[in-house]
Every structure is written in C-alpha cells, then in structure tokens.
C-alpha cells in the first residue's frame, strides 16, 4: 500500500507493508489514522497505522472478499457467507446479514445513525450480473429490506445525502 498526501506529488509506501503481499480493499479508519485491508495471503482482516509499523490482525476472513467499510461501530466486510462486523480492536466477527441461496452481496456500508446497512445484492458475480443487481438497505434491527435501485452496483452513500452507484461502466 502507498499513501499520498494531498499536498505531495508522489505516493510513498507505508512502512511495514512490505511484509504483506497483495493487500486489497483498503479503507481508512473514521479518524484517518489507520487503514484496514484484507491480506489474502494470511486470510485475515488487518490494520496498520498510516505512518507505518506492524500490521495487526483483526480477525480471520475467507476469500472471496466482498468489500469493506470502517465506521465508529467497527469494520464491516463482505464474505461468501454474508456481511460481517468486527471491532476495530479485533475479536470474533458477528454476522449482520446472511447470504441466501443464489445471492451474492458486495460493498457493505453502515449508514449514518447505525441502523441501516447499504449493500449490493446480485444473483451472479459477473459483469452482467452486477449491472442487473439491486442496491438495497437492510435494517440491522428488524432485517427489513428495501430496494433503492434496480440495475446497478457498488452503491455508496455520501455525506451530502446523495447515493452514487455504477451500471454499465457509468457512474450515476
């Protein structure tokens, strides 16, 4: 992983990441001081300070790895079995949403307030399948699910109140 300050022209490697081959799905902590990522080699969610140091294992994670976000309640990540949440200090992940037969979930994001989870729900993990997917929200309290967009993927809620998503290589 490399990091580039907005005031610098060049990215610099994060010291300590040389021991972690091919990290993926990096996300910043809410305070911007750490980065969580998947180590496919170690089959784990890990974190490292943006200034470097040793990467710390948060919890085991299977592949495929289907997206990750980090908010004040913890690190939320997708797995083949569903969407999990784990404390940023480590521990046993809890299942937030289970995958049903024929479903693939991707890109979980807990919405402000912590009561709803935004994610993509598809029936096939193919380019065409993602274009035909649904962007949904699900209540973490009642499991009520609502479809926001039919025909799109990778939905993200922005602090401005907007929802952005992709379909057919176009950002909406």
N, CA, C and O of each residue as an XYZ file, in Angstrom:
688
protein
N       0.838     -1.180      0.000
C       0.000      0.000      0.000
C       0.878      1.236      0.000
O       1.912      1.293      0.666
N       0.443      2.209     -0.755
C       1.123      3.504     -0.799
C       0.153      4.581     -0.339
O      -1.064      4.418     -0.434
N       0.694      5.668      0.153
C      -0.105      6.779      0.629
C       0.455      8.061      0.032
O       1.669      8.264     -0.002
N      -0.434      8.917     -0.435
C      -0.007     10.208     -0.967
C      -0.784     11.294     -0.265
O      -2.015     11.312     -0.290
N      -0.062     12.193      0.359
C      -0.683     13.357      0.969
C      -1.211     14.244     -0.148
O      -0.596     14.324     -1.211
N      -2.326     14.905      0.070
C      -2.894     15.784     -0.954
C      -1.938     16.923     -1.301
O      -2.050     17.508     -2.378
N      -1.004     17.245     -0.412
C      -0.054     18.324     -0.678
C       1.231     17.830     -1.351
O       2.085     18.640     -1.714
N       1.376     16.521     -1.520
C       2.566     15.956     -2.155
C       2.251     15.492     -3.570
O       1.100     15.205     -3.901
N       3.276     15.422     -4.392
C       3.114     14.932     -5.757
C       3.330     13.425     -5.861
O       2.812     12.786     -6.778
N       4.079     12.862     -4.942
C       4.438     11.449     -5.025
C       3.830     10.651     -3.874
O       3.715     11.133     -2.747
N       3.449      9.428     -4.192
C       2.982      8.498     -3.165
C       4.198      7.848     -2.512
O       5.240      7.682     -3.145
N       4.056      7.488     -1.257
C       5.132      6.797     -0.557
C       4.593      5.479     -0.014
O       3.434      5.399      0.396
N       5.438      4.441     -0.011
C       4.984      3.177      0.580
C       4.777      3.352      2.082
O       5.519      4.081      2.740
N       3.783      2.689      2.605
C       3.541      2.718      4.044
C       4.540      1.757      4.690
O       4.519      0.561      4.396
N       5.413      2.262      5.565
C       6.410      1.388      6.196
C       5.745      0.228      6.940
O       4.814      0.431      7.720
N       6.228     -0.970      6.693
C       5.679     -2.165      7.317
C       4.822     -2.987      6.377
O       4.565     -4.161      6.646
N       4.368     -2.387      5.264
C       3.502     -3.111      4.327
C       4.290     -4.046      3.411
O       3.690     -4.858      2.708
N       5.608     -3.950      3.404
C       6.415     -4.807      2.544
C       6.247     -6.285      2.910
O       6.455     -7.157      2.067
N       5.875     -6.569      4.157
C       5.697     -7.950      4.597
C       4.309     -8.503      4.261
O       4.025     -9.671      4.529
N       3.457     -7.679      3.684
C       2.094     -8.114      3.353
C       1.909     -8.067      1.841
O       1.591     -7.013      1.290
N       2.105     -9.197      1.166
C       1.941     -9.182     -0.290
C       0.467     -9.009     -0.681
O      -0.423     -9.565     -0.039
N       0.232     -8.257     -1.707
C      -1.075     -8.019     -2.332
C      -2.217     -7.717     -1.354
O      -3.212     -8.441     -1.344
N      -2.099     -6.676     -0.541
C      -3.253     -6.283      0.277
C      -4.359     -5.762     -0.631
O      -4.083     -5.193     -1.687
N      -5.600     -5.955     -0.227
C      -6.713     -5.470     -1.058
C      -7.768     -4.803     -0.202
O      -7.779     -4.943      1.021
N      -8.655     -4.075     -0.863
C      -9.805     -3.418     -0.263
C      -9.421     -2.506      0.913
O     -10.040     -2.596      1.973
N      -8.433     -1.646      0.756
C      -8.068     -0.784      1.884
C      -9.135      0.263      2.176
O      -9.742      0.820      1.262
N      -9.356      0.525      3.470
C     -10.285      1.562      3.915
C      -9.672      2.294      5.104
O      -8.972      1.699      5.923
N      -9.947      3.593      5.183
C      -9.452      4.397      6.296
C     -10.337      4.226      7.518
O     -11.537      3.975      7.404
N      -9.725      4.366      8.694
C     -10.470      4.428      9.944
C     -11.231      5.745      9.980
O     -10.881      6.670      9.247
N     -12.263      5.856     10.812
C     -13.023      7.110     10.889
C     -12.156      8.332     11.208
O     -12.467      9.435     10.758
N     -11.073      8.154     11.979
C     -10.203      9.285     12.301
C      -9.080      9.486     11.286
O      -8.295     10.425     11.415
N      -8.993      8.615     10.278
C      -7.985      8.753      9.232
C      -6.583      8.364      9.644
O      -5.644      8.592      8.882
N      -6.402      7.782     10.827
C      -5.071      7.458     11.325
C      -4.624      6.029     11.036
O      -3.447      5.706     11.199
N      -5.553      5.164     10.607
C      -5.240      3.760     10.328
C      -5.911      3.338      9.033
O      -6.838      3.989      8.552
N      -5.427      2.237      8.479
C      -6.009      1.648      7.280
C      -6.254      0.174      7.563
O      -5.354     -0.532      8.018
N      -7.465     -0.291      7.298
C      -7.782     -1.719      7.366
C      -7.721     -2.264      5.945
O      -8.007     -1.546      4.986
N      -7.349     -3.534      5.812
C      -7.241     -4.155      4.496
C      -7.361     -5.664      4.649
O      -7.267     -6.205      5.750
N      -7.570     -6.329      3.520
C      -7.590     -7.787      3.500
C      -6.217     -8.273      3.096
O      -5.644     -7.798      2.116
N      -5.698     -9.206      3.841
C      -4.499     -9.923      3.448
C      -4.938    -11.295      2.965
O      -5.240    -12.180      3.765
N      -4.971    -11.463      1.641
C      -5.396    -12.756      1.080
C      -4.410    -13.851      1.465
O      -4.802    -14.999      1.674
N      -3.144    -13.498      1.558
C      -2.119    -14.473      1.932
C      -2.382    -15.025      3.332
O      -2.294    -16.232      3.557
N      -2.699    -14.147      4.257
C      -2.960    -14.560      5.646
C      -4.430    -14.885      5.895
O      -4.793    -15.359      6.972
N      -5.276    -14.628      4.890
C      -6.723    -14.839      5.032
C      -7.232    -14.147      6.291
O      -7.828    -14.760      7.177
N      -6.965    -12.820      6.330
C      -7.321    -12.057      7.527
C      -7.591    -10.601      7.177
O      -7.068    -10.066      6.199
N      -8.430     -9.971      8.013
C      -8.568     -8.517      8.000
C      -7.478     -8.003      8.923
O      -7.327     -8.475     10.050
N      -6.713     -7.023      8.429
C      -5.614     -6.451      9.204
C      -5.746     -4.943      9.211
O      -6.520     -4.368      8.445
N      -4.970     -4.301     10.097
C      -4.914     -2.840     10.091
C      -3.483     -2.411     10.344
O      -2.683     -3.133     10.939
N      -3.187     -1.199      9.867
C      -1.868     -0.616     10.048
C      -2.036      0.889     10.189
O      -2.940      1.474      9.591
N      -1.175      1.514     10.971
C      -1.205      2.970     11.106
C      -0.764      3.592      9.780
O       0.086      3.029      9.090
N      -1.328      4.743      9.417
C      -0.946      5.386      8.146
C       0.526      5.780      8.166
O       1.138      5.914      7.106
N       1.104      5.968      9.345
C       2.525      6.291      9.459
C       3.408      5.052      9.420
O       4.634      5.160      9.449
N       2.790      3.874      9.355
C       3.542      2.627      9.263
C       3.646      1.914     10.590
O       3.099      2.344     11.605
N       4.368      0.810     10.547
C       4.514     -0.051     11.716
C       4.159     -1.461     11.329
O       4.142     -1.808     10.148
N       3.878     -2.267     12.312
C       3.493     -3.652     12.060
C       1.994     -3.730     11.791
O       1.198     -3.103     12.490
N       1.618     -4.494     10.785
C       0.202     -4.742     10.528
C      -0.329     -5.686     11.603
O       0.318     -6.676     11.944
N      -1.509     -5.375     12.132
C      -2.122     -6.134     13.221
C      -3.328     -6.888     12.668
O      -4.158     -6.312     11.965
N      -3.419     -8.171     12.987
C      -4.567     -8.979     12.556
C      -5.783     -8.637     13.411
O      -5.725     -8.653     14.641
N      -6.894     -8.324     12.726
C      -8.164     -8.022     13.406
C      -8.989     -9.299     13.566
O      -9.502     -9.590     14.647
N      -9.111    -10.063     12.458
C      -9.876    -11.305     12.506
C      -9.590    -12.120     11.250
O      -9.110    -11.574     10.257
N      -9.878    -13.413     11.281
C      -9.763    -14.219     10.059
C     -10.822    -13.794      9.053
O     -11.878    -13.289      9.434
N     -10.540    -13.997      7.766
C     -11.500    -13.685      6.696
C     -11.285    -14.651      5.551
O     -10.151    -14.919      5.153
N     -12.374    -15.167      5.030
C     -12.295    -16.053      3.880
C     -12.243    -15.242      2.604
O     -12.573    -14.056      2.588
N     -11.831    -15.885      1.554
C     -11.947    -15.291      0.220
C     -13.051    -16.061     -0.477
O     -13.161    -17.258     -0.212
N     -13.873    -15.499     -1.337
C     -13.726    -14.141     -1.826
C     -14.081    -13.111     -0.767
O     -14.874    -13.352      0.143
N     -13.466    -11.970     -0.927
C     -13.662    -10.859     -0.017
C     -14.493     -9.831     -0.753
O     -14.089     -9.380     -1.825
N     -15.629     -9.446     -0.222
C     -16.618     -8.685     -0.978
C     -16.865     -7.289     -0.418
O     -18.004     -6.913     -0.142
N     -15.794     -6.530     -0.255
C     -15.917     -5.143      0.146
C     -15.790     -4.933      1.639
O     -15.975     -5.851      2.438
N     -15.461     -3.663      2.004
C     -15.249     -3.350      3.407
C     -15.437     -1.857      3.638
O     -15.114     -1.044      2.772
N     -15.956     -1.500      4.803
C     -16.005     -0.123      5.277
C     -15.673     -0.127      6.762
O     -15.702     -1.165      7.423
N     -15.354      1.065      7.269
C     -14.983      1.191      8.677
C     -15.694      2.407      9.229
O     -15.512      3.520      8.734
N     -16.501      2.198     10.250
C     -17.162      3.319     10.914
C     -16.912      3.219     12.410
O     -16.144      2.364     12.852
N     -17.534      4.060     13.178
C     -17.269      4.101     14.615
C     -17.685      2.820     15.342
O     -17.190      2.556     16.438
N     -18.580      2.023     14.761
C     -19.020      0.785     15.392
C     -18.111     -0.398     15.054
O     -18.213     -1.448     15.687
N     -17.224     -0.246     14.068
C     -16.321     -1.330     13.719
C     -16.083     -1.424     12.225
O     -16.443     -0.532     11.456
N     -15.473     -2.520     11.840
C     -15.144     -2.797     10.444
C     -16.191     -3.766      9.904
O     -16.408     -4.840     10.465
N     -16.831     -3.375      8.813
C     -17.881     -4.181      8.187
C     -17.321     -4.710      6.874
O     -16.782     -3.947      6.072
N     -17.448     -6.027      6.654
C     -16.873     -6.624      5.452
C     -17.742     -7.754      4.927
O     -18.440     -8.433      5.679
N     -17.677     -7.935      3.606
C     -18.459     -8.974      2.953
C     -17.659    -10.253      2.806
O     -16.454    -10.228      2.553
N     -18.338    -11.351      2.968
C     -17.778    -12.691      2.787
C     -18.748    -13.494      1.945
O     -19.869    -13.048      1.703
N     -18.344    -14.656      1.500
C     -19.235    -15.503      0.713
C     -20.476    -15.895      1.520
O     -21.525    -16.175      0.940
N     -20.366    -15.917      2.857
C     -21.485    -16.317      3.717
C     -22.398    -15.162      4.086
O     -23.524    -15.382      4.531
N     -21.920    -13.911      3.904
C     -22.734    -12.759      4.246
C     -21.889    -11.560      4.619
O     -20.711    -11.478      4.274
N     -22.504    -10.637      5.325
C     -21.837     -9.409      5.733
C     -21.580     -9.477      7.233
O     -22.483     -9.751      8.024
N     -20.319     -9.220      7.610
C     -19.867     -9.359      8.988
C     -19.426     -8.002      9.536
O     -19.108     -7.081      8.785
N     -19.415     -7.908     10.875
C     -18.837     -6.738     11.536
C     -17.932     -7.230     12.674
O     -18.257     -8.172     13.396
N     -16.777     -6.549     12.802
C     -15.839     -6.879     13.869
C     -15.355     -5.574     14.495
O     -15.256     -4.552     13.816
N     -15.062     -5.612     15.765
C     -14.497     -4.443     16.441
C     -13.149     -4.104     15.806
O     -12.412     -5.001     15.395
N     -12.829     -2.830     15.727
C     -11.544     -2.409     15.173
C     -10.377     -2.861     16.040
O      -9.231     -2.838     15.592
N     -10.654     -3.273     17.280
C      -9.602     -3.779     18.153
C      -9.436     -5.289     18.021
O      -8.544     -5.872     18.638
N     -10.293     -5.928     17.218
C     -10.202     -7.366     16.996
C     -11.302     -8.116     17.712
O     -12.107     -7.539     18.443
N     -11.315     -9.405     17.486
C     -12.310    -10.258     18.119
C     -13.032    -11.120     17.108
O     -12.618    -11.247     15.956
N     -14.111    -11.703     17.565
C     -14.921    -12.592     16.729
C     -15.921    -11.760     15.924
O     -16.698    -11.008     16.515
N     -15.923    -11.873     14.596
C     -16.899    -11.111     13.807
C     -18.324    -11.600     14.058
O     -18.555    -12.781     14.318
N     -19.275    -10.664     13.975
C     -20.691    -11.020     14.080
C     -21.324    -10.938     12.691
O     -20.970    -10.072     11.891
N     -22.252    -11.833     12.415
C     -22.970    -11.841     11.142
C     -24.063    -10.780     11.200
O     -24.918    -10.811     12.086
N     -24.034     -9.831     10.244
C     -25.083     -8.804     10.152
C     -26.177     -9.234      9.185
O     -27.365     -9.078      9.469
N     -25.766     -9.779      8.033
C     -26.717    -10.229      7.012
C     -26.188    -11.526      6.413
O     -25.049    -11.580      5.949
N     -27.007    -12.566      6.422
C     -26.610    -13.849      5.835
C     -26.993    -13.901      4.366
O     -28.001    -13.331      3.948
N     -26.174    -14.593      3.593
C     -26.463    -14.803      2.173
C     -27.460    -15.945      2.052
O     -27.327    -16.977      2.709
N     -28.462    -15.745      1.201
C     -29.412    -16.815      0.900
C     -28.942    -17.520     -0.370
O     -28.109    -16.988     -1.104
N     -29.463    -18.698     -0.628
C     -29.099    -19.426     -1.843
C     -29.321    -18.560     -3.069
O     -30.380    -17.951     -3.225
N     -28.319    -18.505     -3.941
C     -28.426    -17.753     -5.181
C     -28.100    -16.278     -5.047
O     -28.175    -15.549     -6.036
N     -27.738    -15.808     -3.847
C     -27.414    -14.393     -3.635
C     -25.907    -14.182     -3.528
O     -25.166    -15.039     -3.048
N     -25.481    -13.009     -3.993
C     -24.121    -12.529     -3.787
C     -24.254    -11.102     -3.281
O     -24.963    -10.291     -3.877
N     -23.574    -10.794     -2.183
C     -23.627     -9.447     -1.612
C     -22.262     -8.797     -1.750
O     -21.234     -9.471     -1.694
N     -22.259     -7.468     -1.933
C     -20.995     -6.756     -2.104
C     -21.107     -5.332     -1.575
O     -22.186     -4.739     -1.579
N     -19.986     -4.794     -1.121
C     -19.869     -3.372     -0.792
C     -20.701     -2.897      0.363
O     -21.444     -1.928      0.207
N     -20.617     -3.538      1.543
C     -21.441     -3.086      2.664
C     -21.011     -1.728      3.194
O     -19.821     -1.414      3.228
N     -21.987     -0.924      3.608
C     -21.732      0.375      4.233
C     -22.833      0.639      5.252
O     -24.010      0.684      4.895
N     -22.459      0.815      6.520
C     -23.428      1.176      7.544
C     -23.750      2.652      7.354
O     -22.851      3.489      7.272
N     -25.042      2.961      7.285
C     -25.473      4.345      7.072
C     -25.415      5.145      8.369
O     -25.443      4.566      9.455
N     -25.334      6.477      8.265
C     -25.316      7.317      9.472
C     -26.480      6.960     10.402
O     -27.606      6.734      9.957
N     -26.185      6.917     11.676
C     -27.177      6.514     12.665
C     -27.004      5.064     13.080
O     -27.464      4.657     14.147
N     -26.332      4.278     12.224
C     -26.008      2.900     12.559
C     -27.132      1.896     12.521
O     -26.954      0.765     12.972
N     -28.316      2.279     11.983
C     -29.449      1.354     11.993
C     -29.680      0.644     10.663
O     -30.386     -0.363     10.625
N     -29.100      1.146      9.569
C     -29.330      0.568      8.244
C     -28.005      0.243      7.568
O     -27.013      0.952      7.737
N     -28.008     -0.833      6.804
C     -26.840     -1.285      6.066
C     -27.146     -1.205      4.579
O     -28.135     -1.771      4.115
N     -26.301     -0.504      3.829
C     -26.420     -0.376      2.375
C     -25.488     -1.401      1.737
O     -24.342     -1.536      2.165
N     -25.961     -2.134      0.712
C     -25.095     -3.068      0.001
C     -25.706     -3.415     -1.348
O     -26.865     -3.104     -1.619
N     -24.910     -4.063     -2.186
C     -25.368     -4.544     -3.486
C     -25.762     -6.001     -3.340
O     -25.058     -6.782     -2.700
N     -26.880     -6.362     -3.930
C     -27.393     -7.724     -3.898
C     -27.551     -8.203     -5.337
O     -28.306     -7.616     -6.112
N     -26.837     -9.272     -5.692
C     -26.877     -9.804     -7.059
C     -27.173    -11.299     -7.028
O     -27.093    -11.948     -5.985
N     -27.517    -11.824     -8.198
C     -27.732    -13.264     -8.324
C     -26.567    -13.941     -9.041
O     -26.500    -15.169     -9.090
N     -25.645    -13.145     -9.600
C     -24.461    -13.691    -10.262
C     -23.319    -12.687    -10.143
O     -23.510    -11.485    -10.326
N     -22.129    -13.201     -9.835
C     -20.953    -12.334     -9.695
C     -20.242    -12.204    -11.042
O     -19.062    -12.528    -11.173
N     -20.991    -11.722    -12.041
C     -20.447    -11.484    -13.374
C     -20.704    -10.016    -13.724
O     -21.493     -9.347    -13.056
N     -20.042     -9.519    -14.765
C     -20.258     -8.122    -15.169
C     -21.740     -7.875    -15.436
O     -22.292     -6.874    -14.977
N     -22.379     -8.764    -16.163
C     -23.803     -8.622    -16.449
C     -24.636     -8.759    -15.176
O     -25.631     -8.056    -15.000
N     -24.225     -9.666    -14.295
C     -24.946     -9.858    -13.032
C     -24.899     -8.634    -12.147
O     -25.889     -8.308    -11.491
N     -23.751     -7.939    -12.113
C     -23.644     -6.730    -11.302
C     -24.468     -5.602    -11.909
O     -25.034     -4.792    -11.174
N     -24.545     -5.532    -13.239
C     -25.363     -4.497    -13.877
C     -26.857     -4.723    -13.634
O     -27.651     -3.784    -13.703
N     -27.232     -5.961    -13.351
C     -28.638     -6.280    -13.078
C     -28.921     -6.389    -11.576
O     -30.025     -6.752    -11.171
N     -27.934     -6.079    -10.773
C     -28.074     -6.212     -9.318
C     -28.989     -5.134     -8.751
O     -29.442     -4.237     -9.462
N     -29.243     -5.246     -7.475
C     -30.046     -4.269     -6.756
C     -29.187     -3.621     -5.670
O     -28.367     -4.281     -5.032
N     -29.388     -2.341     -5.476
C     -28.782     -1.655     -4.341
C     -29.872     -1.567     -3.288
O     -30.936     -0.990     -3.513
N     -29.581     -2.152     -2.134
C     -30.597     -2.281     -1.094
C     -30.084     -1.720      0.226
O     -28.883     -1.544      0.429
N     -31.027     -1.449      1.111
C     -30.725     -1.162      2.511
C     -31.474     -2.190      3.344
O     -32.586     -2.598      3.010
N     -30.841     -2.597      4.431
C     -31.478     -3.550      5.331
C     -31.333     -3.040      6.761
O     -30.258     -2.614      7.183
N     -32.434     -3.095      7.487
C     -32.430     -2.682      8.885
C     -31.609     -3.680      9.701
O     -31.792     -4.892      9.582
N     -30.706     -3.159     10.527
C     -29.924     -4.029     11.403
C     -30.732     -4.447     12.629
O     -30.323     -5.340     13.371
N     -31.874     -3.804     12.838
C     -32.728     -4.152     13.978
C     -33.805     -5.154     13.594
O     -34.006     -6.150     14.288
N     -34.508     -4.888     12.472
C     -35.655     -5.719     12.119
C     -35.405     -6.642     10.927
O     -36.232     -7.511     10.652
N     -34.298     -6.480     10.215
C     -33.978     -7.216      8.991
C     -34.868     -6.829      7.813
O     -34.817     -7.473      6.765
N     -35.692     -5.776      7.973
C     -36.492     -5.269      6.851
C     -35.535     -4.830      5.748
O     -34.534     -4.165      6.014
N     -35.852     -5.209      4.497
C     -35.000     -4.873      3.364
C     -35.793     -4.050      2.354
O     -36.938     -4.369      2.032
N     -35.156     -2.974      1.857
C     -35.774     -2.109      0.854
C     -34.833     -1.976     -0.339
O     -33.629     -1.786     -0.168
N     -35.387     -2.077     -1.550
C     -34.595     -1.868     -2.759
C     -34.609     -0.392     -3.102
O     -35.674      0.210     -3.242
N     -33.411      0.201     -3.240
C     -33.289      1.611     -3.613
C     -33.124      1.779     -5.120
O     -33.697      2.691     -5.716
N     -32.328      0.884     -5.742
C     -32.049      0.951     -7.178
C     -32.050     -0.463     -7.732
O     -31.379     -1.344     -7.195
N     -32.797     -0.684     -8.800
C     -32.740     -1.944     -9.537
C     -31.902     -1.701    -10.782
O     -32.183     -0.794    -11.566
N     -30.870     -2.517    -10.957
C     -29.996     -2.355    -12.115
C     -28.808     -1.469    -11.809
O     -28.667     -0.391    -12.387
N     -27.958     -1.913    -10.910
C     -26.753     -1.159    -10.576
C     -26.009     -1.850     -9.453
O     -26.514     -2.792     -8.843
N     -24.799     -1.373     -9.183
C     -23.994     -1.969     -8.118
C     -23.090     -0.921     -7.485
O     -23.026      0.226     -7.927
N     -22.401     -1.344     -6.447
C     -21.417     -0.519     -5.741
C     -22.003      0.785     -5.227
O     -21.373      1.836     -5.340
N     -23.186      0.726     -4.672
C     -23.805      1.916     -4.112
C     -23.024      2.450     -2.926
O     -22.544      1.684     -2.090
N     -22.900      3.764     -2.858
C     -22.230      4.429     -1.750
C     -23.028      5.655     -1.349
O     -23.407      6.470     -2.191
N     -23.276      5.776     -0.063
C     -23.934      6.950      0.484
C     -22.860      7.997      0.738
O     -21.817      7.690      1.314
N     -23.108      9.228      0.315
C     -22.175     10.328      0.517
C     -22.689     11.251      1.619
O     -23.898     11.330      1.838
N     -21.797     11.947      2.312
C     -22.217     12.854      3.391
C     -23.164     13.962      2.923
O     -23.848     14.572      3.745
N     -23.213     14.228      1.621
C     -24.134     15.236      1.090
C     -25.568     14.732      1.029
O     -26.484     15.499      0.731
N     -25.773     13.422      1.317
C     -27.102     12.832      1.230
C     -27.365     12.152     -0.099
O     -28.459     11.626     -0.308
N     -26.403     12.145     -0.998
C     -26.546     11.523     -2.310
C     -26.147     10.056     -2.271
O     -25.345      9.636     -1.436
N     -26.719      9.288     -3.184
C     -26.339      7.889     -3.401
C     -25.673      7.832     -4.770
O     -26.258      8.277     -5.757
N     -24.476      7.299     -4.844
C     -23.814      7.088     -6.127
C     -23.706      5.586     -6.350
O     -23.590      4.818     -5.396
N     -23.743      5.171     -7.614
C     -23.649      3.753     -7.948
C     -23.197      3.630     -9.396
O     -23.150      4.618    -10.127
N     -22.867      2.414     -9.800
C     -22.372      2.148    -11.153
C     -23.313      1.201    -11.886
O     -23.960      0.342    -11.288
N     -23.365      1.388    -13.197
C     -24.073      0.458    -14.081
C     -23.464      0.611    -15.473
O     -23.385      1.718    -16.005
N     -23.038     -0.498    -16.051
C     -22.504     -0.475    -17.414
C     -21.291      0.423    -17.569
O     -21.101      1.022    -18.628
N     -20.470      0.530    -16.540
C     -19.272      1.359    -16.604
C     -19.540      2.839    -16.447
O     -18.646      3.652    -16.678
N     -20.762      3.213    -16.055
C     -21.134      4.614    -15.876
C     -21.465      4.846    -14.398
O     -22.109      4.018    -13.755
N     -21.014      5.984    -13.879
C     -21.305      6.361    -12.511
C     -22.554      7.236    -12.480
O     -22.640      8.235    -13.195
N     -23.512      6.856    -11.655
C     -24.764      7.606    -11.501
C     -24.827      8.226    -10.127
O     -25.804      8.899     -9.798
